[in-house]
Amino acid sequence: MQVLYRNISQLVTCRGGVRRGGAMADAAVIEDGAFLVEEGRIVRVGTRRELEQGYRGEAYDCGGALITPGFADSHTHLVFAGERSEEFSWRLRGDSYLSIMERGGGIVNTVDATRAASGEELFSQAQKHLAKMLEMGVTCAEIKTGYGLDTQTELKQISVIQRLQENEKMQIVGTFMGAHALPRGADADEYIDECIRESLPAAAGTGVCEFADIFVEKGAFSAEQAERYLRKAKELGFALKVHADEMTPSGGTRLGVRLGAKSVDHLLKICDEDIALLGKSDTVATVLPLTAFCLGEEYAPARKLIDGGAIVAAASDFNPGSCCTYSIPLMIALMCIYMKMSVDEALCALTINGAAACGRDKVSGSIECGKRADFVLFDCKKRECLPYYSGINLVRSVFTEGEKVYG
């Protein structure tokens, strides 16, 4: 059955492929737009006048609303147990994230709680987070492991991701991140050897995770250690991601580009030379505004990245330590107000480019023929309202594959 979605004040399509550089300034908006959906896929897109001509089938009146593609949150750590609000208070009094890591806090605290939790507890909490993300228009979410730091717990997280893939309406993309931090008392080279020998092959054997990721940073893993890990991951069939240049210039970006990583993420401390590398690369530069906000750090240089020709995506980095939020409305406000991105650039970063960072840009991320009918209907008429109502969720309803799943 066909359904015509019409009476759309602005239809933000982001059609025409992944956006890089200056092309991000055009989100391919159709005024008074409409689109036709059949069996969960988009079959026609245009103005209301074009699509209504001769059409006699079922129609859905959008009430003059703004519509965008569903958002792709391409960087989350949402399968975990416990919380770290005390560490947040330490940062408020001036302690750095790196200093907290150095005295035994940070990721390893969540590791202890996650190891102790059951798979059912992890699944239940993850579902609650995903339901709230859906309310903000997220229809594709990447989820990383990394709170096990041993094969058994990493596989427990993978099994939770698999259950979420089977039960959720949104697209769930799995990433194995066994090298998220160094376990207490471990030697970094020896731990990478263990990942190469045991946990990476075990994770690959499940077939659940498409990507492998590693944290390249002082106090975590060096670029040399990361290269050994990522080369083994690539050999096992994983596509690659890298946590790069977050707190120090770590060499993670240039490593990711050299190895053909799908994305390099964070980039707060990226240098001009590496910005130029991304401008000539198909590796997605994923900025994480909410993390910089929560840490009180300078934001990633999105303006430089876009002006340098990079493919820029944006994601939440939701996790229990450095960024305990997945607020899309706040993220849009931060991108536009503090990172000097236009509304169209922010929307491209959260839709088609975010889908590219998840390896989903061929099936979603835009409103165009052949793609999944994943879209968001807002309680406003134009896209400029999204940063204007700063931090306020204007989502009225969310559709995945043409089915209303929220609102």
Order of alpha helices (4+ residues) and beta strands (2+ residues): beta-beta-beta-alpha-beta-beta-alpha-alpha-alpha-alpha-beta-alpha-beta-alpha-alpha-beta-alpha-beta-alpha-beta-alpha-beta-alpha-alpha-beta-alpha-alpha-alpha-beta-alpha-beta-beta
